[in-house]
Amino acid sequence: MPQTPYPWWRYALLLGLFAGCSKEKMDAMVNTVKDQANAIASNPTIAKVLPATGNVQLAMTPPVSTTAAYVKIHKIGDGRPNVVHFTSYEPTGGPNQFPAILVRGITTANEVAELAGKNVAASVYVQTKSGASVYRTRPGDVIEMSISPPVADKNTVAATLPGFTLYDPQGQPMVVSQMTWEAVP
């Protein structure tokens, strides 16, 4: 198993001790570094550079929400329609955070911006926690997802799915009053 490197502050502490710094001087150095880190993190210019992560809200009992949401169009080619995926996890990484939500639809759009103002017939998959059953629309059933124009200042795409019922492999229902997305392309 690879060793985890020491955090940077441990090196600074060791360097300070070897350089003959007093405890007071070391505390002052630590506070200075903390202040600088906080200043960088709260800088509005830097906040604009950081990518948005979006969110998903499921109106149900109990409510389910995520702190990330993404939208991606997969271009199939050969005259076949494209596939749009709305996911609560990074599209390239797979469902590694929970709840894990996937909404999959067929579209003629080639770019996310082309989805604005359209409805997409979609299948829905929800796994509320790791190891739990995956609830999904029944095979052949679709839910009409309404996609709003992108929110320019947030660089996100909004989508809404009206009330629907999902089922686990044993046929147990999960009733969702509404699902809303604010997804990052």
Phi, psi and omega in degrees: 000129181292145178281143176279129179292151178296144174300154184304326185292335178292321177295318179297320179296314179298317179299317179296321179294317179291332181278355177086026179285145176281166179300320180297318180294320178296316178299320178296319178296316180299315180296322178298315179296317178299315180299317180294320179296317178295322179296319179294316183294328183266002180291120182298329178295317179291322179300327179289332181282326181295139182289147174287159179240347178071187178195163176230138177235127174248116177278103181200181179244118347288157180298150178235137177214161177232165178252013178211147176201139184225153174229137181213140174258128177258116182275120183273313180086189181054031178077002180272153179293158179275168179242134175251133177241126166256122182231152176269005181226159180304123185303329182275347185259347183079172184286090181247004175225149187233147005292145178256124184230135176228128171242123186238126180224162177261137183213158173265353180295142177260339181227153181302320181301332180288348179283340185307130177078006182256161171251140180233129174285125189225155170258148184236139178227131181224127171237111188288331177207161181302132179085350180280164177296151174266120175270143183208164172292152177294148179306131181090340177277144175226158178240135181283116179259124177266127182249126181271163175300152180302147175270101190302313185289345179252350184055045180230164176243132180259142178214150180226138173240126180290180183308142179200169178237133175250160182228143174274175183300337178271001179088008179285131184276154170230113183266126179242121180289323180194148174236129178237143182236142164231095192251149179265126178290000000 
